[in-house]
Amino acid sequence: MLLLILLFTCLCYFLPGVLLHVWLRGRGLTLPVCLGLGLAGLIVLDVWVASIVGYRFPAQLSVNVIVVAVLGWRVRREIPAWLAWLRTQWP
């Protein structure tokens, strides 16, 4: 169960950073920078939602899912090129 929670946490909090990297790689931002931007953005959004509706798990989770869905929709055409770039980074 603990491994499932860790996997879910990584998916919710690091996937937006990876999707930001797909989008902003052409502007020179590296993966660690995009992971930090994605994590910071999610934390700010989670705090805003928590200040409005309180700390409720469905509200916090829905913010994360919406952010991932919007970023995924935004970069859907760039993902194949990013995967090709990713294969060239490691031998």
C-alpha positions in Angstrom: 0.0 0.0 0.0 2.8 2.4 0.8 4.4 1.8 -2.6 1.1 2.6 -4.3 0.8 5.8 -2.3 4.4 6.8 -3.3 3.7 6.0 -6.9 0.5 8.0 -6.9 2.3 11.0 -5.2 5.0 11.0 -7.8 2.5 10.8 -10.6 0.4 13.7 -9.2 3.3 16.0 -8.4 6.0 15.2 -10.9 3.9 14.6 -14.1 3.1 18.3 -14.5 6.8 19.1 -14.4 7.6 16.5 -17.0 4.8 17.9 -19.2 6.1 21.4 -18.7 9.5 20.2 -19.9 7.9 18.8 -23.0 6.4 22.2 -23.6 9.4 24.4 -22.6 12.4 22.4 -23.7 12.7 24.4 -26.8 13.1 27.6 -24.7 16.1 26.1 -23.0 14.6 25.0 -19.7 16.0 21.8 -18.3 14.1 18.9 -16.7 15.0 19.8 -13.0 13.9 23.4 -13.6 10.6 22.3 -15.1 10.0 19.8 -12.3 10.5 22.6 -9.8 8.2 24.9 -11.7 5.5 22.2 -11.9 5.8 21.4 -8.2 5.7 25.0 -7.2 2.7 25.7 -9.4 0.8 22.8 -8.0 1.6 23.8 -4.4 0.4 27.3 -5.0 -2.8 26.1 -6.7 -3.4 23.6 -3.8 -2.9 26.3 -1.2 -5.4 28.6 -3.1 -8.0 25.9 -3.3 -7.4 25.0 0.4 -7.9 28.6 1.4 -11.2 28.8 -0.5 -12.8 25.4 0.3 -10.6 24.0 3.1 -8.3 21.0 3.0 -10.5 18.5 1.2 -9.0 15.6 -0.6 -11.4 15.6 -3.6 -10.7 19.3 -4.2 -6.9 18.9 -3.9 -7.0 15.9 -6.2 -9.2 17.5 -8.8 -6.8 20.5 -9.0 -4.0 18.1 -9.7 -6.0 16.1 -12.3 -7.1 19.3 -14.1 -3.6 20.6 -14.3 -2.3 17.4 -15.7 -5.1 17.2 -18.2 -4.6 20.7 -19.4 -0.9 20.3 -19.7 -1.3 17.0 -21.4 -3.8 18.5 -23.9 -1.4 21.4 -24.5 1.6 19.2 -25.3 -0.1 16.3 -27.1 1.5 17.1 -30.4 5.0 17.6 -29.0 5.2 14.3 -27.0 6.6 12.1 -29.9 9.4 14.6 -30.5 10.1 14.7 -26.8 10.3 11.0 -26.6 12.7 10.9 -29.5 14.8 13.5 -27.7 14.6 11.5 -24.5 16.0 8.4 -26.2 19.1 10.4 -27.3 19.9 11.5 -23.7 20.9 8.1 -22.4 22.9 5.5 -24.2 
